[in-house]
Amino acid sequence: MQKVAFVKDNFSKVILHYGSVSEKADSKFITKLFKEAFLKFNLNNVKEPINILTDGGSENKGTFSTWVNHFNAPPVVSKITARTNDFPSSNSMAESTHSIYKTEFLKGKVSQYKKQHLVSLDAFVDYYNHHRFPNGLFGLTPFEVINGKTPDKDFFKNQITEAKLDRVIKNQSFNECAFSR
Protein backbone atom coordinates (compact mmCIF):
# COMPACT_ATOMS: atom_id res chain seq x y z
CA MET A 1 0.00 0.00 0.00
CA GLN A 2 1.30 3.46 -0.91
CA LYS A 3 1.73 6.20 1.71
CA VAL A 4 1.56 9.89 0.82
CA ALA A 5 2.81 13.12 2.37
CA PHE A 6 1.86 16.67 1.41
CA VAL A 7 3.66 20.00 1.88
CA LYS A 8 1.03 22.76 2.02
CA ASP A 9 1.02 26.52 2.34
CA ASN A 10 -1.00 27.42 5.43
CA PHE A 11 -2.56 30.64 4.06
CA SER A 12 -3.47 29.70 0.49
CA LYS A 13 -3.99 26.00 1.32
CA VAL A 14 -2.21 25.12 -1.93
CA ILE A 15 -0.35 21.81 -2.08
CA LEU A 16 3.22 22.87 -2.81
CA HIS A 17 4.75 19.41 -3.07
CA TYR A 18 3.94 15.78 -2.37
CA GLY A 19 5.52 12.38 -2.40
CA SER A 20 4.67 8.73 -2.08
CA VAL A 21 6.41 5.69 -0.62
CA SER A 22 5.37 2.07 -0.19
CA GLU A 23 6.87 1.78 3.29
CA LYS A 24 6.29 4.07 6.29
CA ALA A 25 7.03 7.71 5.50
CA ASP A 26 10.06 8.21 7.74
CA SER A 27 12.03 11.31 8.72
CA LYS A 28 14.44 10.94 5.77
CA PHE A 29 11.51 10.87 3.33
CA ILE A 30 9.93 13.99 4.91
CA THR A 31 13.29 15.80 4.85
CA LYS A 32 13.75 14.96 1.15
CA LEU A 33 10.20 16.18 0.44
CA PHE A 34 10.81 19.53 2.16
CA LYS A 35 14.22 20.00 0.52
CA GLU A 36 12.56 19.47 -2.88
CA ALA A 37 9.77 21.93 -1.99
CA PHE A 38 12.30 24.55 -0.86
CA LEU A 39 14.20 24.18 -4.16
CA LYS A 40 11.04 24.13 -6.28
CA PHE A 41 9.76 27.41 -4.80
CA ASN A 42 13.15 29.04 -4.11
CA LEU A 43 12.33 29.23 -0.40
CA ASN A 44 16.02 29.26 0.52
CA ASN A 45 16.13 32.93 -0.45
CA VAL A 46 12.96 34.38 1.09
CA LYS A 47 13.33 37.05 3.75
CA GLU A 48 10.31 36.23 5.93
CA PRO A 49 10.52 33.48 8.57
CA ILE A 50 9.12 30.10 7.55
CA ASN A 51 7.17 28.11 10.12
CA ILE A 52 6.56 24.44 9.41
CA LEU A 53 3.58 23.00 11.28
CA THR A 54 3.77 19.25 11.92
CA ASP A 55 2.22 16.69 14.18
CA GLY A 56 4.23 14.78 16.76
CA GLY A 57 4.83 11.75 14.53
CA SER A 58 8.25 10.12 14.33
CA GLU A 59 8.50 11.10 10.63
CA ASN A 60 8.67 14.74 11.75
CA LYS A 61 11.57 14.17 14.15
CA GLY A 62 15.11 12.84 13.68
CA THR A 63 16.62 13.77 10.32
CA PHE A 64 13.86 16.29 9.63
CA SER A 65 14.36 18.12 12.95
CA THR A 66 18.12 18.16 12.36
CA TRP A 67 17.61 19.68 8.88
CA VAL A 68 15.28 22.38 10.27
CA ASN A 69 17.54 23.15 13.25
CA HIS A 70 20.64 23.49 11.05
CA PHE A 71 19.02 25.40 8.21
CA ASN A 72 21.53 28.05 7.18
CA ALA A 73 19.94 30.19 4.51
CA PRO A 74 18.42 33.68 4.77
CA PRO A 75 15.03 32.68 6.17
CA VAL A 76 14.65 31.60 9.75
CA VAL A 77 13.02 28.17 9.56
CA SER A 78 11.30 26.72 12.58
CA LYS A 79 9.25 23.62 13.17
CA ILE A 80 6.13 23.94 15.31
CA THR A 81 4.47 20.82 16.62
CA ALA A 82 0.68 20.83 16.87
CA ARG A 83 -1.03 20.15 20.20
CA THR A 84 1.88 21.41 22.27
CA ASN A 85 2.43 24.56 24.32
CA ASP A 86 3.89 26.20 21.19
CA PHE A 87 0.76 25.47 19.13
CA PRO A 88 -2.19 24.15 21.14
CA SER A 89 -4.43 23.71 18.07
CA SER A 90 -4.46 20.57 15.97
CA ASN A 91 -2.92 20.08 12.55
CA SER A 92 -6.36 19.44 11.10
CA MET A 93 -5.54 21.31 7.88
CA ALA A 94 -2.91 18.70 7.02
CA GLU A 95 -5.10 15.83 8.12
CA SER A 96 -8.05 17.18 6.11
CA THR A 97 -5.98 17.00 2.91
CA HIS A 98 -5.41 13.29 3.48
CA SER A 99 -9.09 12.81 4.24
CA ILE A 100 -10.15 14.67 1.07
CA TYR A 101 -7.71 12.58 -0.97
CA LYS A 102 -9.06 9.33 0.47
CA THR A 103 -12.79 10.17 0.37
CA GLU A 104 -13.31 12.51 -2.60
CA PHE A 105 -10.62 11.11 -4.83
CA LEU A 106 -9.78 7.50 -4.01
CA LYS A 107 -13.36 6.85 -2.86
CA GLY A 108 -12.22 4.20 -0.38
CA LYS A 109 -9.90 2.35 -2.78
CA VAL A 110 -6.31 1.61 -1.80
CA SER A 111 -3.39 2.34 -4.13
CA GLN A 112 -1.20 -0.75 -4.38
CA TYR A 113 1.22 0.27 -7.12
CA LYS A 114 3.44 3.33 -7.04
CA LYS A 115 3.01 4.22 -10.74
CA GLN A 116 -0.80 4.10 -10.47
CA HIS A 117 -0.64 5.99 -7.18
CA LEU A 118 1.50 8.80 -8.63
CA VAL A 119 -0.93 9.26 -11.54
CA SER A 120 -3.76 9.46 -9.02
CA LEU A 121 -1.79 11.93 -6.87
CA ASP A 122 -1.02 14.17 -9.86
CA ALA A 123 -4.72 14.30 -10.75
CA PHE A 124 -5.69 14.96 -7.11
CA VAL A 125 -3.22 17.83 -6.69
CA ASP A 126 -4.47 19.43 -9.91
CA TYR A 127 -8.07 19.09 -8.68
CA TYR A 128 -7.24 20.33 -5.16
CA ASN A 129 -5.16 23.34 -6.25
CA HIS A 130 -7.12 24.46 -9.34
CA HIS A 131 -10.72 23.17 -9.15
CA ARG A 132 -11.69 22.99 -5.47
CA PHE A 133 -12.95 25.99 -3.51
CA PRO A 134 -12.21 25.67 0.23
CA ASN A 135 -14.66 27.55 2.49
CA GLY A 136 -12.03 29.83 3.98
CA LEU A 137 -10.97 31.10 0.55
CA PHE A 138 -14.45 32.49 -0.24
CA GLY A 139 -14.83 31.32 -3.83
CA LEU A 140 -11.16 31.23 -4.78
CA THR A 141 -9.00 28.20 -5.44
CA PRO A 142 -5.75 27.68 -3.51
CA PHE A 143 -3.82 28.36 -6.73
CA GLU A 144 -5.54 31.74 -7.20
CA VAL A 145 -4.65 32.75 -3.63
CA ILE A 146 -1.00 31.72 -3.81
CA ASN A 147 -0.76 33.75 -7.03
CA GLY A 148 -1.91 36.94 -5.32
CA LYS A 149 -5.71 37.06 -5.14
CA THR A 150 -7.00 37.95 -1.67
CA PRO A 151 -9.91 35.99 -0.16
CA ASP A 152 -12.85 38.35 0.45
CA LYS A 153 -15.85 37.09 2.40
CA ASP A 154 -18.02 39.84 0.88
CA PHE A 155 -17.01 39.10 -2.73
CA PHE A 156 -20.35 37.47 -3.62
CA LYS A 157 -22.49 39.66 -1.34
CA ASN A 158 -24.01 41.82 -4.12
CA GLN A 159 -24.56 38.84 -6.42
CA ILE A 160 -26.33 36.92 -3.64
CA THR A 161 -28.54 39.92 -2.78
CA GLU A 162 -29.46 40.42 -6.46
CA ALA A 163 -30.16 36.70 -6.94
CA LYS A 164 -32.37 36.67 -3.84
CA LEU A 165 -34.45 39.64 -5.11
CA ASP A 166 -34.66 38.11 -8.59
CA ARG A 167 -35.85 34.80 -7.12
CA VAL A 168 -38.57 36.59 -5.11
CA ILE A 169 -39.77 38.44 -8.24
CA LYS A 170 -39.84 35.20 -10.27
CA ASN A 171 -41.66 33.35 -7.50
CA GLN A 172 -44.25 36.13 -7.19
CA SER A 173 -44.92 36.22 -10.91
CA PHE A 174 -45.14 32.44 -11.10
CA ASN A 175 -47.72 31.86 -8.42
CA GLU A 176 -49.10 35.40 -8.17
CA CYS A 177 -48.68 35.48 -4.42
CA ALA A 178 -48.03 38.66 -2.50
CA PHE A 179 -44.68 39.09 -0.85
CA SER A 180 -44.48 40.87 2.46
CA ARG A 181 -41.42 41.81 4.40
N, C-alpha and C positions, 0 to 999 in steps of 0.2 A: 504494500500500500504506500502511496506517495504522500509525503508531508510537505506542507507549504509554509512559507514565511513571507510577510509583507512588510515593506518600509513605507510608511505613510506620512504625509505632511499633516500636522494637527489642525491647521487653520483651514486649508482648502479641502482637506480630506482626500486629496488625490493619492493614488498609489504610485509612489516614485519608483519602486523597484520590488522585485519578488524573486523567489527561487524555490526550487523543489528538490527534495532528496527522498530516497526510499527508506533510509534508516532514520533514527531520531535526529531532529535538527539540533545539533550541538553548538557549543560556543564558537568553534572554528567556522562552522557554516554561517552563523549569524554575523561574525566579524567579516567574513568574505562578502556577504550580502551588503553590509554597510559600507565597506571599502568601495565596492562597485558603485553604490548609490552616490557616494561622495565624489567619485571620479565622473560619473555620468552627468551630475548637475553642478560640477565645479564648486562643491561646498568647501573645499580646502582653502578657498580664497575669499569667503564671505567675511564681512566685518562683524556682523551681529552674532551673539552667542547662539549656540545650537544646543537645545535640550532634547535628549532622547528619552522618551517614556517607555519603560518596559514593565513586565511583570517580574515576579521573583523567581522565575524558572531558571534551572541550571544552564539553559542555553544562553541566558543573558548575563552570565557570570564568567569567571575564568578568563579565557583568551579575549573575549569581548570587553570585559571590564578593564583588562590590561591595555587594550588598544585605546579605549576611551580615556583612561587615566594618563596615558603617555602620548596623547595626541599633540603634536607640535606643529601646528599650522596657525594662521592668523585667528580663526575663530576659537573661542573657548567652547569646548565640547564637554557636556556633562550628561551623566546618565541618572535619571530619576526613576526610582522604583515605585510603582503604584501600591497603594494600601500600606504606606509607611508614614512616618512622621513628616517626611519630605513632601509626600503627595498622598493625602489620605483617600482620595477618590480612586475608583477602579480604572483599569485600562480597557473599559468597555468599548471604546472606539476601535481598538485593535481587534478585540474579540468579535465585535459585530461584523467586521470585514470577513472573518472566517465563516461566521454564521451565514452571511449573505451568499458567500461562495458555495457553501454546502447546500443551502436550501433553495435559493433562487436559480443557481446555475447547475450544480451537479444533480439537484433534485433527489438527494438521498443515495445516489450511486457512489461507488468508490473507485478511484483511479488506481489501476493496478500497474500500468506501464508508463514509464517516464515520458516517452515521446507523445503518447495520447494525452497525458496529464499536462504537458507544456503547451500543447495546442489549446486545450481547454482553458488553461491559465491565461494565455494570450487573449483569447476571446473574452474571458471574464474581465480582465483589466481594461480592455477597450470599452466594454459595456459599462463598467463601474466608473471609469474616468470621463467618458464622453456621452453616455446615454442615460445615466441614472441621476436623479435629482434629489439629493438628501434634504430632509426637512430644514436643517439649519442653514442651508445655502439659499433658501427662498427662491426656488425656480432656476437656479444656476447649476451647472455640472461642476464637479471638482476641477476639471480641466479649465473651464472658464475662469474660475476663481484664482487658480494658480497663475493664470496668464493675465491677471490684473483687474478683472471685474470684481466689484465689491457687493457682497450679499446685502440686499435691502428688503427688510420685512414689509415695507409699504409699496414695493414695486408694482404689485398687481392690484393695489387698493382701488384705483379709479376704474380699472377694467371690471373688477368684481362688483363695484357699486353700479356701474352702467349695465352689466349683465343682469343684476338683480332687478333693476327698474324695467329693463326690457322684458324680462320674464313675467313680471307682474302685468305689464301692458298686454302681452300676448295671452296670458291666462284670462285676463278680464275680457278681451275681445272674443276669446274662444267660447267661454261659457256665460258671457254676459252677466257676470256677477259683479257686485259693487265691492270696491276695495276701500277699507277704512284703516286709518292709521291709529 
